[in-house]
Amino acid sequence: MITIRRIQPGHALYPQETALRERVLLAGAGYDFEAFVRDYPYEDAAEHFVAVTTHTNSGAPVEVVIGTALLIPGHPGPGVGKVTQVVVDPQRQGEGIGRRLMVTIESRAFGELGLLEVYCHAQNTAMGFYARLGWGVEGAEFVEAGIPHHKMCIRHPGGERVACPPPQIGPDLDLTSPD
């Protein structure tokens, strides 16, 4: 069984969360966790969501983090939140874990925090994932940490879940994903 939890730095699962982010997401961008925190100093301001499963190891249950995502409420200003560091263990991809993390974040952002918009900087290879969740592309491609990205967002005006309007699709923009 997989559960989604909201944790903060200092929680017992936090070292597993950061190790998963470093191994699957940051290393490919040339970062270790220490360098990432130095260059992107929002770790303590973010709400950390982890997907956890329980394994039995020598008779004792052990919780294992298999996915994570961060929400930075109020970034860059009131009513807006940024989602970042979304990652699922490669051995567990395709099981809907990323979808469950994003649904939990959207519920928190729109339902509990009252945010009006949530956005992320999606690697081009992940754009299809977000598009299938109803997120829209906003703006042109840009490079972050040496990797092509697009800003994607979802808006929640008046209590309705409404995707940001997509830009004019040109030959350089492909909303498909290899997953």
Protein Blocks (a to p, Z undefined) as FASTA:
>chain_A
ZZdddddehiaklmmmmmmmmmmmmmmnopafklmmmmmccklmpccddddddddeehia
cdddfbdcdddehiabehiacdehiacdfklgonlmmmmmmmmmmmmmmmmnopabdcdd
ddfklmmmmmmnopacedjdddeehiacdddddddeehiacddddddddfkbccbdfZZ
